[in-house]
Amino acid sequence: MVKWLALPASAKNIKSSAMRIDFLLPGLHRVHRGAEVAFEAVATEIANLGLDDVKLIGSGDPIPGRPYDFQRIGLIPRERFESIPKFPPFRSESIDEEATWVLNALRQYQSRKADVTVTCSYPFVNWMLTRWPPMGKRPAHVFVTQNGDWPPYSDRSEYALFRCDGLVCTNPIYFDRNHARWPSVLIPNGMNPDRFGPGPAHRARFNLPEKRPIVLMVSALIDSKRVLEGMRAVARIPGAELVVAGDGPLRDQFDALGAELMPGRFRRMTLPLADMPDLYRSADVMLHPTFHESFGNVYAEALAIGVPVVAHDYAVTRWIFGDDYPGLVDAADESAITAAVSRAIEHGKPDALSRAAAAADRLSWRNIARQYRDFLAEVHDKHRSAGR
């Protein structure tokens, strides 16, 4: 298993040649999913180093006080495509949304002004950045595996058209199976330790019961996150209340199952990103029963806050939490999830708090952004030396 990489101690360790770095992702400044949060955080910290011109291109609005430039490009949101039939390469509503954004970006975005472009969106954003404009030089392109490594790893169907000049792998599984093919680096996601840290609960603020154990799931309501399986496991715990922060196509199924299994004991909500630290602090345990994550920002946030986590036991979670973490279980076994959540409610808080400070240091966005910046500089230098 790949070990955690050493982190630069300060900006003095950073390669100093100035670059124009563009981060492109349709949801930037509009939604607060894991990839968007990661890109905005990395861009902020790179811009704060004061070495480069950093620009984000998304579909939201500029946010005052951010240290980077922002360009808004419109799209048709994915919710409008939830009932549309799926076929390659339009395999999901998120790809439908991406296609509408790229159609507008081809008219509005000028990639030639950048030295390096960065995305995690495939296929259309990657195709645009590696093939447009069709003539002349294009900037170096770095792809990040925030949404999985199938594009760089697979040669099937539309994935055979993937290209990049550098690959940021967000977990060691991705790095192990891609670094021989693409120039690659292993960099985790992280969190802001100034916001995510231990503190008092704020249950009244969220209208949560003071005396019931609160099980929190921070997740999109989609099949791969296994929110329905998580609900079935929590429903077996007498008195426990399940709170899910997220939305998605399974919202009606989630509500119907909750009404059947946990009447009066479940809640679904969507919150601004600024409210999430207090929601974590209000929980007794965070449950995340998905079988696979590219990284999982929720893991980093919960670790730094000091809330116990119950998650699937596999290579990525062992890499993030450590082999001795008590909340890692076989998430295919709902009885095992129930037992682990119950243990965490009763006994998990002291152990989780004891790990919080070390996790916050290891997973600080400031340290992670420095690793990004070094890799982007290496890719840019090689791209320029090759005369591309």
C-alpha positions as CSV (number, residue, x, y, z in Angstrom):
1,M,0.0,0.0,0.0
2,V,1.2,3.5,-0.9
3,K,2.1,5.5,2.2
4,W,1.2,9.2,2.8
5,L,3.6,11.5,1.1
6,A,5.7,14.0,2.9
7,L,4.3,17.5,2.8
8,P,6.2,20.7,2.1
9,A,6.8,22.7,5.3
10,S,6.3,26.1,3.7
11,A,5.9,28.0,0.5
12,K,9.7,28.2,0.3
13,N,9.6,24.6,-0.9
14,I,7.4,25.3,-3.8
15,K,8.7,25.5,-7.4
16,S,8.6,29.3,-8.1
17,S,8.0,29.7,-11.9
18,A,4.7,31.7,-12.3
19,M,1.8,30.1,-14.2
20,R,-1.7,30.8,-15.2
21,I,-3.7,27.9,-13.8
22,D,-7.4,27.4,-14.8
23,F,-9.7,25.0,-12.9
24,L,-12.8,24.0,-14.9
25,L,-15.8,22.2,-13.5
26,P,-19.5,22.9,-14.4
27,G,-20.6,23.0,-10.8
28,L,-18.1,25.5,-9.4
29,H,-19.6,28.3,-7.3
30,R,-23.1,26.8,-7.8
31,V,-23.1,23.5,-5.9
32,H,-21.1,22.2,-2.9
33,R,-20.4,18.6,-3.8
34,G,-17.0,17.0,-3.0
35,A,-15.3,17.8,-6.3
36,E,-16.4,21.4,-6.3
37,V,-15.4,21.9,-2.7
38,A,-12.0,20.3,-3.4
39,F,-11.3,22.5,-6.5
40,E,-12.3,25.7,-4.8
41,A,-10.2,24.9,-1.8
42,V,-7.1,24.0,-3.8
43,A,-7.4,27.0,-6.0
44,T,-7.8,29.3,-3.0
45,E,-4.7,28.0,-1.3
46,I,-2.6,28.1,-4.5
47,A,-3.7,31.7,-5.1
48,N,-2.8,32.5,-1.5
49,L,0.8,31.5,-2.2
50,G,1.0,34.6,-4.4
51,L,3.0,32.9,-7.2
52,D,0.4,32.3,-9.9
53,D,-2.6,33.7,-11.6
54,V,-5.5,31.3,-10.7
55,K,-8.9,31.2,-12.4
56,L,-12.0,29.1,-11.9
57,I,-14.5,28.5,-14.6
58,G,-17.9,27.2,-13.5
59,S,-21.7,27.9,-13.6
60,G,-22.2,29.9,-10.4
61,D,-21.5,33.5,-9.5
62,P,-18.3,35.2,-8.3
63,I,-17.8,35.1,-4.6
64,P,-16.5,38.3,-3.0
65,G,-13.2,37.9,-1.2
66,R,-11.9,34.9,-3.1
67,P,-8.2,35.3,-4.1
68,Y,-8.8,33.9,-7.6
69,D,-10.6,35.1,-10.7
70,F,-13.9,33.5,-11.7
71,Q,-15.7,33.2,-15.0
72,R,-19.4,32.1,-15.2
73,I,-20.6,29.9,-18.0
74,G,-24.2,28.8,-17.9
75,L,-25.7,25.3,-18.2
76,I,-28.9,23.3,-17.9
77,P,-28.9,21.7,-14.5
78,R,-28.8,17.9,-14.1
79,E,-32.1,17.8,-12.3
80,R,-33.8,18.6,-15.7
81,F,-32.3,15.3,-17.1
82,E,-33.2,12.8,-14.4
83,S,-36.0,11.2,-16.5
84,I,-34.1,11.3,-19.8
85,P,-33.1,7.9,-21.2
86,K,-29.4,7.1,-20.8
87,F,-27.0,5.9,-23.5
88,P,-23.2,6.3,-24.2
89,P,-21.7,8.8,-23.7
90,F,-24.7,10.4,-22.0
91,R,-24.7,7.8,-19.2
92,S,-26.1,10.0,-16.4
93,E,-27.8,13.3,-15.8
94,S,-24.5,14.8,-14.7
95,I,-23.0,14.2,-18.1
96,D,-26.0,15.7,-19.8
97,E,-25.5,18.8,-17.7
98,E,-21.8,18.8,-18.5
99,A,-22.6,18.7,-22.3
100,T,-24.7,21.8,-22.1
101,W,-22.0,23.6,-20.2
102,V,-19.3,22.7,-22.7
103,L,-21.4,23.9,-25.6
104,N,-21.4,27.3,-24.0
105,A,-17.7,27.1,-22.9
106,L,-16.6,26.5,-26.5
107,R,-17.9,30.0,-27.3
108,Q,-16.9,31.8,-24.1
109,Y,-13.7,30.3,-22.7
110,Q,-10.2,31.0,-24.1
111,S,-7.9,28.2,-23.0
112,R,-4.9,29.6,-24.8
113,K,-4.4,32.1,-22.1
114,A,-3.7,29.4,-19.5
115,D,-0.5,27.5,-18.9
116,V,-2.2,24.6,-17.2
117,T,-5.9,23.5,-17.2
118,V,-7.3,21.2,-14.5
119,T,-10.6,19.3,-14.4
120,C,-12.1,16.1,-13.1
121,S,-15.1,16.1,-15.5
122,Y,-15.3,13.5,-18.3
123,P,-16.0,13.2,-21.2
124,F,-16.9,16.6,-22.6
125,V,-14.8,18.9,-20.5
126,N,-11.7,16.7,-20.9
127,W,-12.3,16.5,-24.7
128,M,-12.6,20.2,-25.0
129,L,-9.4,20.9,-23.0
130,T,-7.3,18.4,-24.9
131,R,-8.7,19.0,-28.4
132,W,-9.8,22.6,-28.6
133,P,-8.8,24.7,-30.3
134,P,-8.0,22.3,-33.1
135,M,-5.1,24.3,-34.4
136,G,-2.1,25.8,-32.5
137,K,-0.7,25.2,-29.0
138,R,-2.9,24.2,-26.1
139,P,-2.0,24.4,-22.4
140,A,-0.9,21.4,-20.4
141,H,-3.9,19.5,-19.1
142,V,-4.1,17.8,-15.7
143,F,-7.0,15.5,-14.8
144,V,-8.0,14.7,-11.2
145,T,-9.7,11.5,-10.2
146,Q,-12.3,13.2,-8.0
147,N,-15.1,11.3,-9.7
148,G,-13.2,8.0,-10.3
149,D,-10.4,6.8,-12.5
150,W,-12.3,5.0,-15.2
151,P,-11.5,7.7,-17.8
152,P,-7.7,7.3,-17.6
153,Y,-7.9,3.5,-16.8
154,S,-10.3,2.2,-19.3
155,D,-10.0,1.8,-23.1
156,R,-13.7,0.9,-23.6
157,S,-16.2,3.0,-25.5
158,E,-15.8,6.8,-25.1
159,Y,-13.1,6.3,-22.4
160,A,-10.6,5.3,-25.2
161,L,-10.6,9.0,-26.1
162,F,-9.2,10.2,-22.8
163,R,-6.1,12.3,-22.8
164,C,-4.1,14.2,-20.2
165,D,-0.5,15.5,-19.5
166,G,-0.7,14.7,-15.8
167,L,-3.0,12.7,-13.5
168,V,-3.7,13.5,-9.9
169,C,-4.8,10.3,-8.1
170,T,-6.9,10.8,-5.0
171,N,-6.3,7.4,-3.6
172,P,-3.6,4.7,-3.8
173,I,-5.7,2.2,-5.8
174,Y,-6.0,4.8,-8.6
175,F,-2.3,5.6,-8.4
176,D,-1.2,1.9,-8.5
177,R,-3.1,1.2,-11.6
178,N,-2.5,4.4,-13.6
179,H,1.0,5.7,-12.8
180,A,2.7,3.4,-15.4
181,R,0.5,4.9,-18.2
182,W,0.2,8.6,-17.2
183,P,2.5,11.0,-15.4
184,S,0.9,10.7,-12.0
185,V,1.0,11.8,-8.4
186,L,-0.9,10.7,-5.3
187,I,-2.6,13.5,-3.5
188,P,-5.5,13.2,-1.1
189,N,-8.4,15.5,-0.6
190,G,-8.7,17.5,2.6
191,M,-10.5,20.1,4.7
192,N,-10.1,23.5,6.2
193,P,-8.8,23.0,9.8
194,D,-9.9,26.6,10.7
195,R,-13.5,25.5,10.2
196,F,-13.5,21.7,10.8
197,G,-12.4,21.1,14.3
198,P,-13.9,19.8,17.6
199,G,-16.5,22.0,19.3
200,P,-20.0,22.0,20.9
201,A,-23.1,20.6,19.4
202,H,-25.7,22.9,17.9
203,R,-28.7,20.7,17.8
204,A,-31.3,23.4,18.5
205,R,-30.0,25.3,15.5
206,F,-31.0,22.4,13.2
207,N,-34.2,21.5,15.1
208,L,-32.7,18.2,16.2
209,P,-33.6,16.3,19.4
210,E,-31.2,16.9,22.3
211,K,-31.5,13.4,23.8
212,R,-31.7,11.1,20.9
213,P,-28.5,9.7,19.3
214,I,-28.0,11.3,15.9
215,V,-26.6,9.3,13.0
216,L,-25.5,11.6,10.2
217,M,-25.1,10.7,6.6
218,V,-23.5,13.4,4.3
219,S,-24.2,12.1,0.9
220,A,-25.9,12.5,-2.4
221,L,-29.1,10.5,-2.7
222,I,-27.9,8.2,-5.4
223,D,-27.5,4.4,-5.7
224,S,-23.7,4.2,-5.2
225,K,-23.9,6.0,-1.8
226,R,-26.2,3.3,-0.5
227,V,-28.3,5.7,1.6
228,L,-31.3,3.2,1.6
229,E,-29.1,0.4,3.0
230,G,-27.8,2.8,5.6
231,M,-31.3,3.7,6.6
232,R,-32.2,0.1,7.0
233,A,-29.2,-0.5,9.3
234,V,-29.9,2.6,11.5
235,A,-33.6,1.8,11.7
236,R,-32.7,-1.3,13.9
237,I,-31.2,1.0,16.6
238,P,-34.0,1.9,19.1
239,G,-34.4,5.7,19.5
240,A,-31.7,6.6,16.9
241,E,-32.5,9.5,14.6
242,L,-31.1,9.5,11.0
243,V,-30.2,12.8,9.4
244,V,-29.1,12.9,5.8
245,A,-27.5,16.1,4.4
246,G,-27.9,15.8,0.6
247,D,-30.2,15.5,-2.3
248,G,-30.6,13.4,-5.4
249,P,-32.8,11.1,-7.5
250,L,-33.5,8.7,-4.6
251,R,-35.2,11.4,-2.5
252,D,-38.7,10.0,-2.9
253,Q,-37.6,6.4,-2.2
254,F,-35.6,7.6,0.9
255,D,-38.7,9.5,2.2
256,A,-40.9,6.5,1.6
257,L,-38.6,4.0,3.3
258,G,-38.2,6.4,6.2
259,A,-41.9,6.7,6.7
260,E,-42.1,2.9,6.7
261,L,-39.1,2.0,8.9
262,M,-38.4,5.1,11.0
263,P,-41.5,7.3,11.3
264,G,-40.6,10.5,13.1
265,R,-36.9,9.4,13.4
266,F,-35.4,10.6,10.1
267,R,-34.7,13.9,8.4
268,R,-33.4,14.9,5.0
269,M,-31.9,18.4,4.6
270,T,-29.7,20.5,2.4
271,L,-27.5,23.1,4.0
272,P,-25.0,25.7,3.0
273,L,-21.4,24.6,3.2
274,A,-20.8,27.1,6.1
275,D,-23.3,25.2,8.3
276,M,-21.7,21.7,7.8
277,P,-19.1,21.9,10.7
278,D,-21.9,22.5,13.2
279,L,-24.0,19.7,11.8
280,Y,-21.1,17.3,12.1
281,R,-20.6,18.5,15.7
282,S,-24.2,17.8,16.4
283,A,-24.0,14.1,15.4
284,D,-23.0,11.1,17.6
285,V,-21.7,9.2,14.5
286,M,-21.3,9.7,10.8
287,L,-22.3,6.7,8.6
288,H,-21.0,6.4,5.0
289,P,-21.8,2.9,3.7
290,T,-20.7,3.3,0.1
291,F,-18.4,0.6,-1.2
292,H,-16.1,3.0,-3.0
293,E,-15.1,6.6,-3.0
294,S,-12.5,8.4,-5.1
295,F,-11.5,9.9,-1.7
296,G,-14.5,11.1,0.3
297,N,-14.2,14.7,1.7
298,V,-16.7,13.6,4.3
299,Y,-14.0,11.3,5.8
300,A,-11.5,14.2,6.2
301,E,-14.1,16.5,7.6
302,A,-15.5,14.0,10.2
303,L,-11.9,13.0,11.2
304,A,-10.9,16.6,11.9
305,I,-14.1,17.4,13.8
306,G,-13.7,14.3,16.0
307,V,-17.0,12.6,15.2
308,P,-16.8,8.7,15.0
309,V,-17.2,7.3,11.5
310,V,-18.6,4.0,10.3
311,A,-17.5,3.2,6.8
312,H,-16.8,0.3,4.5
313,D,-13.5,-1.5,5.2
314,Y,-11.3,-1.5,2.1
315,A,-7.9,-0.2,0.9
316,V,-8.9,3.5,0.6
317,T,-10.6,3.9,4.0
318,R,-7.7,2.0,5.7
319,W,-5.3,4.4,3.9
320,I,-7.3,7.4,5.2
321,F,-8.2,6.2,8.7
322,G,-5.5,3.7,9.6
323,D,-5.7,-0.1,9.9
324,D,-6.7,0.2,13.6
325,Y,-9.7,2.4,13.1
326,P,-12.7,0.8,14.9
327,G,-15.5,2.0,12.6
328,L,-14.4,0.1,9.4
329,V,-16.8,-2.8,8.6
330,D,-18.1,-4.9,5.8
331,A,-20.8,-2.5,4.6
332,A,-22.5,-5.3,2.6
333,D,-23.6,-6.7,6.0
334,E,-26.3,-4.4,7.4
335,S,-26.2,-6.1,10.7
336,A,-22.5,-5.3,10.9
337,I,-23.3,-1.6,10.2
338,T,-25.9,-1.6,12.9
339,A,-23.5,-3.0,15.4
340,A,-20.7,-0.6,14.5
341,V,-23.0,2.4,14.7
342,S,-24.3,1.3,18.1
343,R,-20.7,0.9,19.4
344,A,-19.8,4.3,18.0
345,I,-22.8,5.9,19.7
346,E,-21.9,4.3,23.1
347,H,-18.1,4.5,23.1
348,G,-16.7,6.1,19.9
349,K,-16.3,9.8,20.8
350,P,-13.1,9.7,23.0
351,D,-11.2,7.7,20.3
352,A,-12.4,10.0,17.5
353,L,-11.4,13.1,19.4
354,S,-8.0,11.7,20.1
355,R,-7.4,11.4,16.3
356,A,-8.7,14.8,15.3
357,A,-5.6,17.0,15.6
358,A,-3.3,14.7,13.7
359,A,-5.9,14.3,10.9
360,A,-6.4,18.1,10.7
361,D,-2.6,18.6,10.2
362,R,-2.3,15.7,7.6
363,L,-5.4,16.7,5.6
364,S,-5.1,20.5,5.6
365,W,-6.0,22.0,2.3
366,R,-3.0,24.3,2.6
367,N,-0.6,21.4,2.6
368,I,-2.5,19.5,-0.1
369,A,-2.6,22.6,-2.4
370,R,1.2,22.9,-2.2
371,Q,1.5,19.3,-3.5
372,Y,-0.9,20.2,-6.3
373,R,1.1,23.3,-7.2
374,D,4.4,21.4,-7.4
375,F,2.9,18.8,-9.7
376,L,1.2,21.4,-12.0
377,A,4.6,23.1,-12.3
378,E,6.3,19.8,-13.3
379,V,3.6,19.1,-15.9
380,H,3.8,22.6,-17.3
381,D,7.6,22.5,-17.6
382,K,7.6,19.1,-19.4
383,H,4.8,20.3,-21.7
384,R,6.7,23.5,-22.5
385,S,10.0,21.7,-23.1
386,A,8.2,19.4,-25.5
387,G,7.1,22.4,-27.5
388,R,3.4,21.5,-27.3
